[in-house]
Amino acid sequence: MRSPDSRTPFRPAASTAARVVAAGAKNLGGLISRQSAGGGANVAIHYNSASTRIVGKIITIVTSLLAAFTDGYSTYAGGKAPVEHFTRAAAKEFAVRGISVNSVAPGPMDTPFFYGQETPERVAFHKSQAMGNSLTKIEDIAPIVRFLATDGWWITGQTIFANGGYTTR
């Protein structure tokens, strides 16, 4: 980013910045961390070593529109699609460290956010695509996430389409 009145890069004062360095504490990540800290920034560093073993879960929320061809949602579904790919790739990469990675893909949600952007006709269409002529409720999704975070530890690399049949895949 350039400052508005010159050709030199704009650099905010390091003392006002906080940085999370996901690149690690060695090599390029180490250099970025040392330079940032030397400039007065607060730095949080991810350090990985052969002795590091973190058992955990990564659960992302995507959308059932990944499996639907519904007009008006190309940008939304397109923005979520890389997360689904990340889920599969990260599941393979992180498995050796005991970390499971999954996505949950609800159908259109019965929330104020959804109704604010849809016409009554579009709401009726989306409802007609799922069981019971209804939208996904947040109460339908929370138990799935809770299961994946606890007893479902061995499920990894999956996108779970929880949408009452809105899409099938």
Secondary structure as the mmCIF struct_conf table of DSSP 4:
data_model
#
loop_
_struct_conf.conf_type_id
_struct_conf.id
_struct_conf.beg_label_comp_id
_struct_conf.beg_label_asym_id
_struct_conf.beg_label_seq_id
_struct_conf.end_label_comp_id
_struct_conf.end_label_asym_id
_struct_conf.end_label_seq_id
STRN STRN1 ARG A 2 ARG A 2
TURN_TY1_P TURN_TY1_P1 PRO A 4 ASP A 5
BEND BEND1 SER A 6 THR A 8
STRN STRN2 PRO A 9 PRO A 9
HELX_LH_PP_P HELX_LH_PP_P1 PHE A 10 PHE A 10
HELX_RH_3T_P HELX_RH_3T_P1 ALA A 14 THR A 16
STRN STRN3 ALA A 18 VAL A 21
TURN_TY1_P TURN_TY1_P2 ALA A 22 ALA A 23
BEND BEND2 ALA A 25 LYS A 26
HELX_RH_AL_P HELX_RH_AL_P1 ASN A 27 GLY A 38
TURN_TY1_P TURN_TY1_P3 GLY A 39 GLY A 40
STRN STRN4 ASN A 42 ILE A 45
TURN_TY1_P TURN_TY1_P4 ALA A 50 SER A 51
STRN STRN5 GLY A 56 ILE A 61
HELX_RH_3T_P HELX_RH_3T_P2 SER A 64 ALA A 67
TURN_TY1_P TURN_TY1_P5 ASP A 71 GLY A 72
HELX_RH_AL_P HELX_RH_AL_P2 SER A 74 PHE A 94
HELX_RH_3T_P HELX_RH_3T_P3 ALA A 95 ARG A 97
TURN_TY1_P TURN_TY1_P6 GLY A 98 GLY A 98
STRN STRN6 ILE A 99 PRO A 106
BEND BEND3 PRO A 108 PRO A 108
STRN STRN7 MET A 109 MET A 109
BEND BEND4 THR A 111 THR A 111
HELX_RH_AL_P HELX_RH_AL_P3 PRO A 112 GLN A 117
BEND BEND5 GLU A 118 GLU A 118
HELX_RH_AL_P HELX_RH_AL_P4 PRO A 120 SER A 128
TURN_TY1_P TURN_TY1_P7 GLN A 129 GLN A 129
BEND BEND6 ALA A 130 ALA A 130
HELX_RH_3T_P HELX_RH_3T_P4 MET A 131 ASN A 133
HELX_LH_PP_P HELX_LH_PP_P2 LEU A 135 LEU A 135
STRN STRN8 THR A 136 THR A 136
HELX_LH_PP_P HELX_LH_PP_P3 LYS A 137 LYS A 137
HELX_RH_AL_P HELX_RH_AL_P5 ILE A 138 ALA A 149
TURN_TY1_P TURN_TY1_P8 THR A 150 TRP A 154
BEND BEND7 GLY A 157 GLY A 157
STRN STRN9 THR A 159 ALA A 162
BEND BEND8 ASN A 163 ASN A 163
TURN_TY1_P TURN_TY1_P9 GLY A 164 GLY A 165
BEND BEND9 TYR A 166 THR A 167
#
